[in-house]
Amino acid sequence: MSLRAALPPGLDMDLLLTLDALLAEQNITHAAQRLGISQPAMSARLTRLRQVFGDRLFVAAPSGRGVVPTPRALALRPMLGDVLRGIADLLTPATFEPSTSQRTFVVALHDNPALMLGSDLVNRLRVQAPQVRVRFALPDMQALPAQLEQGEVDVFVGLSDVAEHGWVGRTLFTDTFLTAQRKGHPRGGRKLSLPAFCAAAHLVVSSTGDPFSGFVDTALAKLGRCRHVVMSTESYATAPALVANTDLLCTLPGRLLRRFDASLDLFAPPLALPKVTISAYWHPRSRDDAASVWFRDQLFQAAGVTTR
């Protein structure tokens, strides 16, 4: 039997509260005052209750003061308490306690933002929520919309040009590019000139298109110049180590390269390059979820964003 079929017609929250008040007060006037309604309104509700349950429920007390519950009304009391407590629990806003939560949060992102945010984020989580786990997963852009909608991924971190129109987003940071070389590079520590930049051997990080050409080469071409790219990798994570152990130069977001400045010298590139903006995106379904709101706040603060 379905729940809808089991519920008698006419039963509503007002009647449940009326029955509860009458059981507690055993006095129509006092029960009406408890609910903030008039005595005639209370009498009308009692009439409806009798119709719904097919029982008088309350009869006048022999003393003339108040009413006495029938056996049917007394049998309803424990079940009514369970129902009202269940409704109260149902309507209680969901809360999230980081210190005891064992939830796993999933962030879809490439290794570039993972390197920029990962350590700061996990350090925050370890202090505030020692049992919470976080998983970084490479985004499958074809599957990602469904994964966010179904809650399989909590947040996507990446560029705005791949975000779906319906997602909710917020900028994490905007970064400028720097050029890196190893400590003790034969070039020395001189400021990079455009001729020196073009003459040097370069490493490029590229996962799409021509693996040996990127946005830097596009900017150089507008100046009628080109550079010497001798190595390409798809991984931002491997680039700093490769540069630190070769004479190659590599131009990457400054926020990433500064994490490796113990083994790298960093310079402003000798040409104008566009800034890169990294944002966080999530599905509207999780906008008000307490756990999701908390996790996004940790992500924002790891990125240096003031939370709202």
KOLMAR-133500 format. One record per residue (C-alpha): residue number from 1; z negated, x negated, y. Coordinates in nm, 4 decimals. Example, Ala and Ser with C-alpha at 12.3 -4.5 7.8 and 13.67 -1.06 7.14 Angstrom:
BEGIN
rec pos=1 up=-0.7800 east=-1.2300 north=-0.4500
rec pos=2 up=-0.7140 east=-1.3670 north=-0.1060
//
This chain:
BEGIN
rec pos=1 up=0.0000 east=0.0000 north=0.0000
rec pos=2 up=0.0928 east=-0.1340 north=0.3427
rec pos=3 up=-0.1716 east=-0.1741 north=0.6123
rec pos=4 up=0.0118 east=0.0768 north=0.8288
rec pos=5 up=0.0044 east=0.3386 north=0.5525
rec pos=6 up=-0.3672 east=0.2775 north=0.4918
rec pos=7 up=-0.4681 east=0.3396 north=0.8542
rec pos=8 up=-0.5445 east=0.7042 north=0.9311
rec pos=9 up=-0.3486 east=0.8526 north=1.2223
rec pos=10 up=-0.5401 east=0.8646 north=1.5482
rec pos=11 up=-0.7722 east=0.5732 north=1.4754
rec pos=12 up=-0.7777 east=0.3250 north=1.7645
rec pos=13 up=-1.0023 east=0.0641 north=1.9204
rec pos=14 up=-1.1780 east=0.3176 north=2.1421
rec pos=15 up=-1.2847 east=0.5185 north=1.8380
rec pos=16 up=-1.4091 east=0.2079 north=1.6550
rec pos=17 up=-1.6214 east=0.1085 north=1.9553
rec pos=18 up=-1.7476 east=0.4649 north=1.9850
rec pos=19 up=-1.8551 east=0.4697 north=1.6209
rec pos=20 up=-2.0282 east=0.1339 north=1.6685
rec pos=21 up=-2.2125 east=0.2564 north=1.9791
rec pos=22 up=-2.3272 east=0.5781 north=1.8084
rec pos=23 up=-2.4532 east=0.3869 north=1.5056
rec pos=24 up=-2.6439 east=0.1513 north=1.7331
rec pos=25 up=-2.7881 east=0.4062 north=1.9771
rec pos=26 up=-2.8046 east=0.7216 north=1.7629
rec pos=27 up=-2.7945 east=0.9078 north=2.0918
rec pos=28 up=-2.4787 east=1.0510 north=2.2475
rec pos=29 up=-2.5948 east=1.0000 north=2.6069
rec pos=30 up=-2.7050 east=0.6411 north=2.5471
rec pos=31 up=-2.3892 east=0.5603 north=2.3541
rec pos=32 up=-2.1781 east=0.6959 north=2.6421
rec pos=33 up=-2.3712 east=0.4782 north=2.8887
rec pos=34 up=-2.3218 east=0.1761 north=2.6632
rec pos=35 up=-1.9453 east=0.2275 north=2.6723
rec pos=36 up=-1.9348 east=0.3235 north=3.0408
rec pos=37 up=-1.7856 east=0.6678 north=2.9783
rec pos=38 up=-1.9039 east=1.0227 north=3.0486
rec pos=39 up=-2.0979 east=1.2295 north=2.7959
rec pos=40 up=-1.8117 east=1.4845 north=2.7638
rec pos=41 up=-1.5725 east=1.1964 north=2.6904
rec pos=42 up=-1.8140 east=1.0682 north=2.4266
rec pos=43 up=-1.8345 east=1.4145 north=2.2686
rec pos=44 up=-1.4551 east=1.4320 north=2.2619
rec pos=45 up=-1.4375 east=1.0946 north=2.0867
rec pos=46 up=-1.6953 east=1.2071 north=1.8304
rec pos=47 up=-1.4781 east=1.5092 north=1.7577
rec pos=48 up=-1.1799 east=1.2815 north=1.6974
rec pos=49 up=-1.3886 east=1.0535 north=1.4737
rec pos=50 up=-1.4899 east=1.3510 north=1.2602
rec pos=51 up=-1.1245 east=1.4474 north=1.2230
rec pos=52 up=-1.0185 east=1.0961 north=1.1284
rec pos=53 up=-1.2908 east=1.0409 north=0.8670
rec pos=54 up=-1.3227 east=1.4005 north=0.7453
rec pos=55 up=-1.6992 east=1.3897 north=0.7886
rec pos=56 up=-1.9473 east=1.5060 north=1.0526
rec pos=57 up=-2.0739 east=1.1421 north=1.0770
rec pos=58 up=-2.3645 east=1.2389 north=1.3082
rec pos=59 up=-2.5832 east=1.5515 north=1.3146
rec pos=60 up=-2.8488 east=1.6579 north=1.5619
rec pos=61 up=-3.1911 east=1.5096 north=1.4896
rec pos=62 up=-3.4565 east=1.7671 north=1.3859
rec pos=63 up=-3.6759 east=1.6386 north=1.6692
rec pos=64 up=-3.4067 east=1.7371 north=1.9176
rec pos=65 up=-3.3741 east=1.3812 north=2.0403
rec pos=66 up=-3.0529 east=1.2018 north=1.9510
rec pos=67 up=-2.8407 east=1.2217 north=1.6396
rec pos=68 up=-2.8788 east=1.1114 north=1.2782
rec pos=69 up=-2.5939 east=0.9338 north=1.0927
rec pos=70 up=-2.4680 east=1.0913 north=0.7736
rec pos=71 up=-2.4443 east=0.8865 north=0.4532
rec pos=72 up=-2.0726 east=0.8401 north=0.5246
rec pos=73 up=-2.1494 east=0.6976 north=0.8700
rec pos=74 up=-2.4115 east=0.4625 north=0.7258
rec pos=75 up=-2.1652 east=0.3447 north=0.4610
rec pos=76 up=-1.9144 east=0.2635 north=0.7348
rec pos=77 up=-2.1596 east=0.0456 north=0.9315
rec pos=78 up=-2.1168 east=-0.2894 north=0.7446
rec pos=79 up=-1.7398 east=-0.2464 north=0.7167
rec pos=80 up=-1.7158 east=-0.1556 north=1.0846
rec pos=81 up=-1.9078 east=-0.4709 north=1.1752
rec pos=82 up=-1.6630 east=-0.6810 north=0.9750
rec pos=83 up=-1.3649 east=-0.5114 north=1.1413
rec pos=84 up=-1.4983 east=-0.5599 north=1.4951
rec pos=85 up=-1.5873 east=-0.9234 north=1.4286
rec pos=86 up=-1.2404 east=-0.9783 north=1.2842
rec pos=87 up=-1.0783 east=-0.8265 north=1.5922
rec pos=88 up=-1.2980 east=-1.0409 north=1.8178
rec pos=89 up=-1.1915 east=-1.3519 north=1.6230
rec pos=90 up=-0.8303 east=-1.2414 north=1.6441
rec pos=91 up=-0.8500 east=-1.2167 north=2.0224
rec pos=92 up=-1.0464 east=-1.5378 north=2.0749
rec pos=93 up=-0.8206 east=-1.8047 north=2.2324
rec pos=94 up=-0.7394 east=-2.0921 north=1.9981
rec pos=95 up=-0.9229 east=-2.4132 north=2.0780
rec pos=96 up=-0.8651 east=-2.7734 north=1.9774
rec pos=97 up=-1.1370 east=-3.0297 north=1.9205
rec pos=98 up=-0.9805 east=-3.3782 north=1.9237
rec pos=99 up=-1.2895 east=-3.5581 north=1.7950
rec pos=100 up=-1.2825 east=-3.3712 north=1.4615
rec pos=101 up=-0.9150 east=-3.2760 north=1.4238
rec pos=102 up=-0.7150 east=-3.4179 north=1.1334
rec pos=103 up=-0.3806 east=-3.2944 north=1.2632
rec pos=104 up=-0.0629 east=-3.5010 north=1.2419
rec pos=105 up=0.1667 east=-3.4963 north=1.5460
rec pos=106 up=0.5337 east=-3.5841 north=1.5095
rec pos=107 up=0.7334 east=-3.7422 north=1.7918
rec pos=108 up=1.1102 east=-3.7817 north=1.7622
rec pos=109 up=1.2296 east=-4.0874 north=1.9565
rec pos=110 up=1.4342 east=-4.4043 north=1.9325
rec pos=111 up=1.2768 east=-4.7477 north=1.9168
rec pos=112 up=1.3235 east=-4.8153 north=2.2908
rec pos=113 up=1.0734 east=-4.5512 north=2.4114
rec pos=114 up=0.8669 east=-4.6094 north=2.0963
rec pos=115 up=0.8097 east=-4.9704 north=2.2029
rec pos=116 up=0.7302 east=-4.8640 north=2.5595
rec pos=117 up=0.4816 east=-4.5909 north=2.4679
rec pos=118 up=0.3614 east=-4.6469 north=2.1131
rec pos=119 up=0.0718 east=-4.8862 north=2.1566
rec pos=120 up=-0.0690 east=-4.7157 north=2.4667
rec pos=121 up=-0.0506 east=-4.3777 north=2.2942
rec pos=122 up=-0.2147 east=-4.4827 north=1.9691
rec pos=123 up=-0.4914 east=-4.6662 north=2.1557
rec pos=124 up=-0.5740 east=-4.3451 north=2.3422
rec pos=125 up=-0.5698 east=-4.1407 north=2.0227
rec pos=126 up=-0.7965 east=-4.3828 north=1.8370
rec pos=127 up=-1.0646 east=-4.3409 north=2.1033
rec pos=128 up=-1.0456 east=-3.9659 north=2.1564
rec pos=129 up=-0.9317 east=-3.8401 north=1.8163
rec pos=130 up=-1.0003 east=-4.0981 north=1.5440
rec pos=131 up=-0.8809 east=-3.8713 north=1.2604
rec pos=132 up=-0.5601 east=-3.7575 north=1.4295
rec pos=133 up=-0.2393 east=-3.9174 north=1.3031
rec pos=134 up=0.0909 east=-3.9606 north=1.4833
rec pos=135 up=0.4315 east=-4.0142 north=1.3263
rec pos=136 up=0.7286 east=-4.1579 north=1.5122
rec pos=137 up=1.0556 east=-4.0391 north=1.3592
rec pos=138 up=1.4118 east=-4.1276 north=1.4531
rec pos=139 up=1.5693 east=-3.8122 north=1.5985
rec pos=140 up=1.8427 east=-3.6357 north=1.4093
rec pos=141 up=2.0068 east=-3.4679 north=1.7078
rec pos=142 up=2.1815 east=-3.2118 north=1.4866
rec pos=143 up=1.8585 east=-3.1023 north=1.3183
rec pos=144 up=1.6241 east=-3.1542 north=1.6142
rec pos=145 up=1.6592 east=-2.8082 north=1.7766
rec pos=146 up=1.5557 east=-2.6376 north=1.4520
rec pos=147 up=1.2780 east=-2.8925 north=1.3914
rec pos=148 up=1.1248 east=-2.8244 north=1.7328
rec pos=149 up=1.1613 east=-2.4489 north=1.6866
rec pos=150 up=0.9923 east=-2.4583 north=1.3463
rec pos=151 up=0.7154 east=-2.6960 north=1.4533
rec pos=152 up=0.8314 east=-2.9822 north=1.2304
rec pos=153 up=0.8595 east=-3.1999 north=1.5443
rec pos=154 up=0.6103 east=-3.1627 north=1.8288
rec pos=155 up=0.7837 east=-3.3634 north=2.1026
rec pos=156 up=1.1194 east=-3.5306 north=2.1571
rec pos=157 up=1.1215 east=-3.8334 north=2.3857
rec pos=158 up=1.4554 east=-3.9486 north=2.5183
rec pos=159 up=1.7301 east=-3.9090 north=2.7744
rec pos=160 up=1.7944 east=-3.5810 north=2.9510
rec pos=161 up=2.1652 east=-3.5733 north=2.8672
rec pos=162 up=2.0896 east=-3.4931 north=2.5016
rec pos=163 up=1.8241 east=-3.2261 north=2.5672
rec pos=164 up=1.8892 east=-2.8608 north=2.4817
rec pos=165 up=1.8963 east=-2.6158 north=2.7730
rec pos=166 up=1.6070 east=-2.4052 north=2.6403
rec pos=167 up=1.3605 east=-2.6909 north=2.5899
rec pos=168 up=1.0711 east=-2.7516 north=2.8267
rec pos=169 up=1.0753 east=-3.1036 north=2.9689
rec pos=170 up=0.8931 east=-3.3450 north=3.1922
rec pos=171 up=0.9785 east=-3.6949 north=3.3118
rec pos=172 up=0.7639 east=-3.9667 north=3.1569
rec pos=173 up=0.8935 east=-4.2569 north=3.3623
rec pos=174 up=1.1919 east=-4.3963 north=3.5470
rec pos=175 up=1.2600 east=-4.7622 north=3.4848
rec pos=176 up=1.4777 east=-5.0405 north=3.6240
rec pos=177 up=1.6535 east=-5.3056 north=3.4175
rec pos=178 up=1.5580 east=-5.6717 north=3.3886
rec pos=179 up=1.7348 east=-5.9648 north=3.2283
rec pos=180 up=1.5375 east=-6.1749 north=2.9780
rec pos=181 up=1.5742 east=-6.5325 north=2.8563
rec pos=182 up=1.3466 east=-6.7423 north=2.6365
rec pos=183 up=1.0739 east=-6.9657 north=2.7741
rec pos=184 up=1.2197 east=-7.3143 north=2.8173
rec pos=185 up=1.5769 east=-7.1904 north=2.8404
rec pos=186 up=1.8246 east=-7.4690 north=2.9341
rec pos=187 up=1.9212 east=-7.2667 north=3.2397
rec pos=188 up=1.5770 east=-7.3204 north=3.3865
rec pos=189 up=1.3845 east=-7.0741 north=3.5970
rec pos=190 up=1.6339 east=-7.0382 north=3.8793
rec pos=191 up=1.7199 east=-6.6958 north=4.0163
rec pos=192 up=2.0167 east=-6.5484 north=3.8314
rec pos=193 up=2.3394 east=-6.5626 north=4.0252
rec pos=194 up=2.6352 east=-6.3474 north=3.9300
rec pos=195 up=2.8477 east=-6.6468 north=3.8179
rec pos=196 up=2.5610 east=-6.7810 north=3.6045
rec pos=197 up=2.5024 east=-6.4356 north=3.4571
rec pos=198 up=2.8681 east=-6.3998 north=3.3624
rec pos=199 up=2.8895 east=-6.7499 north=3.2170
rec pos=200 up=2.5817 east=-6.7126 north=2.9929
rec pos=201 up=2.5870 east=-6.5922 north=2.6332
rec pos=202 up=2.4490 east=-6.2372 north=2.6000
rec pos=203 up=2.2936 east=-6.0132 north=2.3413
rec pos=204 up=2.3749 east=-5.6398 north=2.3688
rec pos=205 up=2.1788 east=-5.3506 north=2.2202
rec pos=206 up=2.4309 east=-5.0822 north=2.1272
rec pos=207 up=2.4212 east=-4.7953 north=1.8786
rec pos=208 up=2.7346 east=-4.6074 north=1.9854
rec pos=209 up=3.0822 east=-4.6953 north=2.1035
rec pos=210 up=3.1981 east=-5.0562 north=2.1387
rec pos=211 up=2.9092 east=-5.2656 north=1.9997
rec pos=212 up=2.9930 east=-5.5552 north=2.2322
rec pos=213 up=3.0167 east=-5.3606 north=2.5554
rec pos=214 up=2.7735 east=-5.1420 north=2.7469
rec pos=215 up=2.6744 east=-5.0114 north=3.0884
rec pos=216 up=2.6291 east=-5.3679 north=3.2199
rec pos=217 up=2.9894 east=-5.4468 north=3.1328
rec pos=218 up=3.1011 east=-5.1264 north=3.3053
rec pos=219 up=2.9175 east=-5.2350 north=3.6219
rec pos=220 up=3.0659 east=-5.5838 north=3.5999
rec pos=221 up=3.4176 east=-5.4458 north=3.5566
rec pos=222 up=3.3807 east=-5.2560 north=3.8842
rec pos=223 up=3.3202 east=-5.5950 north=4.0470
rec pos=224 up=3.6192 east=-5.7490 north=3.8705
rec pos=225 up=3.3912 east=-5.9582 north=3.6508
rec pos=226 up=3.3006 east=-5.9830 north=3.2827
rec pos=227 up=3.0365 east=-6.1577 north=3.0741
rec pos=228 up=3.0266 east=-6.3380 north=2.7395
rec pos=229 up=2.8699 east=-6.1122 north=2.4733
rec pos=230 up=2.8199 east=-6.3027 north=2.1485
rec pos=231 up=2.5786 east=-6.0788 north=1.9583
rec pos=232 up=2.5120 east=-5.7065 north=1.9187
rec pos=233 up=2.2237 east=-5.5197 north=1.7581
rec pos=234 up=2.1436 east=-5.1516 north=1.7207
rec pos=235 up=1.7700 east=-5.2134 north=1.7448
rec pos=236 up=1.5747 east=-5.2528 north=2.0665
rec pos=237 up=1.2835 east=-5.3748 north=1.8550
rec pos=238 up=1.4696 east=-5.6851 north=1.7346
rec pos=239 up=1.6171 east=-5.7823 north=2.0722
rec pos=240 up=1.3086 east=-5.9526 north=2.2288
rec pos=241 up=1.2546 east=-6.1687 north=1.9176
rec pos=242 up=1.6216 east=-6.2674 north=1.9066
rec pos=243 up=1.6193 east=-6.3644 north=2.2745
rec pos=244 up=1.2903 east=-6.5547 north=2.2377
rec pos=245 up=1.4422 east=-6.7764 north=1.9697
rec pos=246 up=1.7948 east=-6.8310 north=2.1049
rec pos=247 up=1.9637 east=-6.9165 north=2.4326
rec pos=248 up=2.0973 east=-6.5612 north=2.4651
rec pos=249 up=2.0296 east=-6.3400 north=2.7671
rec pos=250 up=1.9644 east=-5.9704 north=2.7275
rec pos=251 up=1.9377 east=-5.6946 north=2.9871
rec pos=252 up=1.7003 east=-5.4121 north=2.8950
rec pos=253 up=1.4532 east=-5.1725 north=3.0622
rec pos=254 up=1.1795 east=-5.3660 north=3.2374
rec pos=255 up=0.8990 east=-5.1587 north=3.0869
rec pos=256 up=1.0067 east=-5.2753 north=2.7421
rec pos=257 up=1.0652 east=-5.6411 north=2.8298
rec pos=258 up=0.7325 east=-5.6830 north=3.0104
rec pos=259 up=0.5560 east=-5.6274 north=2.6800
rec pos=260 up=0.7106 east=-5.9539 north=2.5592
rec pos=261 up=0.6727 east=-6.1644 north=2.8751
rec pos=262 up=0.4526 east=-6.4166 north=2.6918
rec pos=263 up=0.7683 east=-6.5467 north=2.5221
rec pos=264 up=1.0286 east=-6.4410 north=2.7769
rec pos=265 up=1.1171 east=-6.5164 north=3.1379
rec pos=266 up=1.2306 east=-6.2072 north=3.3245
rec pos=267 up=1.4748 east=-6.1868 north=3.6147
rec pos=268 up=1.6348 east=-5.9214 north=3.8279
rec pos=269 up=1.9982 east=-5.8906 north=3.7185
rec pos=270 up=2.2438 east=-6.0050 north=3.9871
rec pos=271 up=2.4206 east=-5.6703 north=4.0148
rec pos=272 up=2.3296 east=-5.3107 north=4.0832
rec pos=273 up=2.2494 east=-5.1143 north=3.7668
rec pos=274 up=2.1520 east=-4.7489 north=3.7254
rec pos=275 up=1.7918 east=-4.6630 north=3.6537
rec pos=276 up=1.6930 east=-4.5132 north=3.3196
rec pos=277 up=1.4790 east=-4.1986 north=3.3027
rec pos=278 up=1.2870 east=-4.1162 north=2.9864
rec pos=279 up=1.1523 east=-3.7630 north=2.9459
rec pos=280 up=0.9473 east=-3.5638 north=2.6965
rec pos=281 up=1.0795 east=-3.2316 north=2.5680
rec pos=282 up=0.9188 east=-2.9589 north=2.3610
rec pos=283 up=0.9961 east=-2.6049 north=2.2481
rec pos=284 up=0.8636 east=-2.3137 north=2.4585
rec pos=285 up=0.6822 east=-2.1836 north=2.1479
rec pos=286 up=0.4224 east=-2.4615 north=2.1824
rec pos=287 up=0.3766 east=-2.4337 north=2.5596
rec pos=288 up=0.0258 east=-2.2828 north=2.5401
rec pos=289 up=-0.0869 east=-2.4169 north=2.2029
rec pos=290 up=-0.4158 east=-2.5982 north=2.2677
rec pos=291 up=-0.3460 east=-2.8868 north=2.0298
rec pos=292 up=0.0068 east=-2.9366 north=2.1618
rec pos=293 up=-0.1107 east=-2.9280 north=2.5236
rec pos=294 up=-0.3747 east=-3.1918 north=2.4472
rec pos=295 up=-0.1272 east=-3.4185 north=2.2671
rec pos=296 up=0.1284 east=-3.3949 north=2.5450
rec pos=297 up=-0.1429 east=-3.4883 north=2.7952
rec pos=298 up=-0.2154 east=-3.8018 north=2.5909
rec pos=299 up=0.1554 east=-3.8853 north=2.5892
rec pos=300 up=0.1813 east=-3.8306 north=2.9661
rec pos=301 up=-0.1192 east=-4.0516 north=3.0339
rec pos=302 up=0.0120 east=-4.3234 north=2.8005
rec pos=303 up=0.3281 east=-4.3188 north=3.0128
rec pos=304 up=0.1242 east=-4.3383 north=3.3342
rec pos=305 up=0.1940 east=-3.9791 north=3.4396
rec pos=306 up=-0.0825 east=-3.7851 north=3.6140
rec pos=307 up=-0.1458 east=-3.4724 north=3.4075
rec pos=308 up=-0.1380 east=-3.1286 north=3.5680
//
